Amino acid sequence: MGLFKNNEERVAPTQQSSNAANNTIGHGTTLKGDVETHGILRMDGKVIGNLHCHSKLFLGKDGQVEGDIFSQNAEIEGEIHGKIEVSENLVLRASAVIHGDIITKSLTIDPGAIFNGQCHMGESAKPLLTAKASEEVVEDETT
């Protein structure tokens, strides 16, 4: 008796794991240096450096970032000292503390969240986000 019936579609393990990628930086963990992930990131620790998340970032209440954040989507409960660029939707929960500028397409701020900086969103943010993406493509072509 096999693990698969004849009519079931088989998916390679690497395909399954890349679609359901889940990364965690736990409470009490400190990372120094830039971090890049293509999956969903749950962060309750601290990063001293830039954070590039090509999916969704969840920054928990104890999470801290001292550097810039670049993400597709983000939900923030913790503290950030740096610029945040989110290409789609950014949510600042009541416990969020942000010291830096925000560039995003869509922003939700819960009562109690603290934000000290400038915000560019909607159509005014689009040229900034597009310019950043163009810079990355040029860098990739030259290396």
N, C-alpha and C positions, 0 to 999 in steps of 0.2 A: 504494500500500500504506500503510495507516494504522498508527499506533502502538498502537492497541487493536483487539482482535478485537471483533466485535459482541457477543459474550456476556460480555465482561469488564466489571466494574463500574468506573466512573471515580470517583476521589476527588479532590476539590479539593486543590491544593497546600497551602493553609492548614490543612486538616484533617490532612494527613499530617505536616506539620512540628510542629503543636501536640501530636500524640500521641507524637512521638519527640523532644520538646524535650530538648536536652542543652546545658548551660551550663558554662563553665570559667573559673575565676579562677586563672591560672597562677602558677607560682613566680616570685617577684620582683615581683609586682603587689601594690600596697597601695591599697585603696579606703577612703575616709573618708566615712561616712554610712550610712544604712540601705539594705539590699539586699533586694529581693523578687523571687522567681522562681517560676513555676508548673511548671517542668520540673525534671528531675534536675540537680543541681549538683555538680560535681567542683571542689573548692577546694584549691589548693596554695599560694595566696598569703595575704594578710592583709586582714582586714576590721576596721576600727575603727568600730563601729556595730552596730545590730541586724540580724539575718539572718532573713528569713522565707522558708522554702522549702516550698511547698505539695505537694511530692512527696518526693524522697529527697535527702539531703545526704551526700556523701562528703567528709570533711575529711582530706586526706592528711597524711603525717608532717611536712611543712614548713608545713602550713596553720595559721593562727592567727586567732582571733576575740576581739576585745576588745569584748564586748557580749553581748546576749541572743540566743539562737537559738530559733526556733519552726519546727518541721518535722513532717511526717507520719512519716517514718522517717529515721534517721541512723546513719552508721557513721563513728566518729571515730578517727583515728590521730594527730592533731595536738593543739594546745593551745588551751584555751578559758578565758577569764576572764569569766564571766558565767553567767546562768541558762540552762538548757537545758529546753525544753518540747517533748516528742516525743509525738504522739498515739498512735502505734502502737509501733514497736520501735526501741530505741536500743542500739547495739553500741559498746562502748569497747574498742578494740584495745590490744595490749600497750604501744604507744608513746604512748597517749593521756595527756594531763595536763589535768585538769579542776579549776578553782578556781571553784566556784559550785554552786548547787543544781540538782537534776535532778527533773523531773516527767515521768513516762512510764508507759505501760501495761505495757511489757515491757522488761527491761534484761538485757544480757549483758555481763559484764566479763571480758576475757582477763587471765590472770596477767601482772603487770608494769604494768598501767594504774594511774595515780594519780588518785584522786578525793578532793577535799577539799570537803565540803559536805554538805547534807542531801539525802535522796532520798525522794520520794513516788511510789509506783507501785501498779499494780493498781487495786483499788477505791478506795483512799485518794487516788489521783491523779485519778480520774475527775471528782469535783466541781470540782477546780481547773482541769482542762482545759475542762470544760463552762462554768465561770464565765468563762474567758478568751474562749471562742467567743461567749458571750452579750454580753460587753462589746464585741466587734468588731461584732456585728450592730447593737447600739444606736448605736454610733458611725457606722455606715454609714447608718442611718435618719435621723440628725440632720444629716448633711452634704449 
